Amino acid sequence: MAEIYNSQIENRDSGKPLADKPLSNYNAVLQDDENYQQSEKREASRQFWCSRLPQQPRPVSLSRSRAPVEQWPLHLSALINAQAFTQLKNFGQALACNWTDVITGAVAALVYRYTAADDILLGMPIMGRIGTPALRVPAMVMNIAPLRIKTKNLLTLQDWTRQVAAEQTICRPHQRYRYEHLRRDLNAIGGDKRLYGPVVNIMPFDRQLRFGDTAVQVRNLSAGPVEDISFAFILQPDNSLRFDLEANPARYTLEQLSEFQKGFLDILENPAHPLEVTPEPFAWLSGEELPNSVPSVMELLRRQVHEQPEAIALVDG
């Protein structure tokens, strides 16, 4: 719309044609997808994912709740200013990594801080348009690819960033394989079965538009329901980075989102500090010994038999 509008404004007095970048044909998108679905590349990607991910994966989450998704997610935003974002990019370059790897590594580190998990599965939205006819066609081609991070020996943000970059390099050629197909392949359908835990959605492109001389600020009103929790990062025209947290309100509170936001920003501000597991989520594992030992099921059954020997033991139906 902006291209067409600006073309009309700029060329209304010259008689020149409108913008010469028409939308592509939707049929080309369908044909391209059909070609991929019948290709050896798709089968190679299916085998890759099935060998790399566990059957019936049980991804860790920042919440212990398994409550179903609700219509409207909780939302909390912060801004990483241009100076801090430049430092973040320089940090990645010093490691021969992309700044997106730094962001993803920090999210994975945050998940580890609250779960101490040996294995973390993140969901990574993939645009799926570059190099295909969908680049200039309004179509729903986005995919979500899993990113598996083994956490052993990862101490600082440098370690997490390098691990993410290495895993992305291996997985990138296979990220077109549809996540709904992969869920079936891994028997991750039904109930509360999931393919990944927290989602990391990075939009590393300047979405600044203009209509004539008028600048436009693009705001995402809704990305739809959130099953668990989503970390979104959107590049801004002034070279800052907006950080949006969205979460299922049946699993999280705003207070928790605020805690996660602060924890994530702390990881970015102190990249050389060894990561420490937060003790509070594991408080339920500690405590004083119970004053009376808890009897086993067999012990309770023996007591019942002794106290009521004539009672019915089992009812079928």
Residue pairs with C-beta under 8 A, 6 or more apart in sequence:
2 209
2 210
2 211
2 216
3 19
3 21
4 18
4 19
5 211
5 212
6 19
6 210
6 211
6 212
7 18
7 19
8 18
9 212
11 17
11 18
21 136
22 136
23 136
23 137
23 138
24 133
24 134
24 135
24 136
24 137
25 133
25 137
26 137
26 139
28 133
28 137
29 132
29 133
29 134
29 137
29 139
29 141
31 133
32 132
32 133
32 134
33 141
36 42
36 176
42 176
42 177
44 174
45 173
45 174
45 176
45 177
46 177
46 181
46 182
46 185
48 174
48 177
49 146
49 174
49 177
49 182
49 185
49 186
50 185
50 186
52 148
52 171
53 121
53 146
53 148
53 182
53 186
54 186
55 186
55 187
56 186
56 187
56 188
56 193
57 121
57 146
57 186
57 188
57 194
57 195
57 196
59 120
59 121
59 194
59 195
59 196
59 197
60 111
60 115
60 117
60 119
60 120
60 121
60 197
61 115
61 197
61 198
61 228
61 229
61 251
62 110
62 111
62 114
62 115
62 197
62 198
62 228
62 229
62 252
62 256
62 260
63 228
63 229
63 248
63 251
63 252
63 256
65 250
65 251
66 192
67 248
67 250
67 251
68 192
68 250
69 225
69 226
69 227
69 248
69 250
70 225
70 248
70 249
70 250
71 225
72 225
72 249
73 225
73 226
73 230
73 246
73 247
73 248
73 249
74 245
74 246
74 247
74 248
74 249
74 252
74 253
74 254
74 257
75 244
75 245
75 246
76 244
76 245
76 254
76 257
76 258
76 261
77 242
77 243
77 244
77 245
78 242
78 243
78 261
78 265
79 236
79 240
79 241
79 242
79 243
80 88
80 240
80 241
80 242
80 243
80 265
80 268
81 240
82 238
82 239
82 240
84 268
84 269
85 99
85 239
85 240
85 241
86 239
88 99
88 102
88 103
88 241
88 268
89 99
91 99
91 102
91 157
91 161
91 271
92 98
92 99
92 101
92 102
92 161
95 101
95 102
95 158
95 161
95 162
95 165
96 165
97 161
97 162
97 164
97 165
98 165
99 204
100 202
100 204
101 161
101 162
101 164
101 165
101 168
102 157
102 161
102 268
103 200
103 202
103 233
104 122
104 124
104 147
104 164
104 168
104 200
104 202
105 157
105 160
105 161
105 162
105 163
105 164
106 157
106 160
106 264
106 267
106 268
107 122
107 198
107 200
107 231
107 264
108 120
108 122
108 149
108 151
108 160
108 163
108 164
109 154
109 157
109 160
109 267
109 275
110 260
110 263
110 264
110 267
111 117
111 120
111 122
111 197
111 198
112 120
112 151
112 154
112 275
112 277
113 263
113 267
113 275
113 276
113 277
113 278
114 263
114 277
114 278
114 281
115 281
116 277
116 282
117 151
118 150
118 151
118 152
119 148
119 149
119 150
119 151
120 148
120 149
120 151
120 197
121 146
121 147
121 148
121 149
121 195
121 196
121 197
122 146
122 147
122 149
122 196
122 197
122 198
122 199
122 200
123 144
123 145
123 146
123 147
123 179
123 195
123 196
123 197
123 198
123 199
123 200
124 144
124 145
124 146
124 147
124 175
124 199
124 200
124 201
125 142
125 143
125 144
125 199
125 201
126 142
126 143
126 144
126 145
126 175
126 176
127 141
127 142
128 134
128 141
128 142
128 143
128 176
129 135
129 141
132 141
134 141
143 175
143 176
143 177
143 178
143 179
144 179
144 195
144 196
144 199
145 171
145 174
145 175
145 177
145 179
146 179
146 182
146 195
146 196
147 164
147 167
147 168
147 171
147 196
147 200
148 167
149 160
149 163
149 164
149 167
150 163
153 159
154 160
154 163
154 275
155 274
155 275
156 271
156 272
156 273
156 274
156 275
157 267
157 268
157 271
157 272
157 275
158 271
158 272
160 275
179 195
182 188
182 195
183 189
183 193
183 195
186 195
187 193
188 194
188 195
194 227
194 228
197 228
198 228
198 229
198 230
198 231
199 226
199 228
199 229
199 230
199 231
200 230
200 231
200 233
201 223
201 230
201 231
201 232
201 233
202 232
202 233
203 232
203 233
203 234
203 235
204 235
205 235
206 235
206 236
206 237
207 218
207 234
207 235
207 237
208 215
208 216
208 217
208 218
208 237
209 215
209 216
209 218
210 216
220 234
220 244
223 230
223 232
223 246
225 248
226 246
226 247
226 248
227 248
228 247
228 248
228 251
229 245
229 246
229 247
229 248
229 251
229 252
229 260
230 244
230 245
230 246
230 247
231 243
231 244
231 245
231 264
232 243
232 244
232 245
232 246
233 241
233 242
233 243
233 244
234 241
234 242
234 244
235 241
236 242
243 261
243 264
243 265
245 257
245 260
245 261
247 256
247 257
263 278
267 275
295 303
304 311
305 313
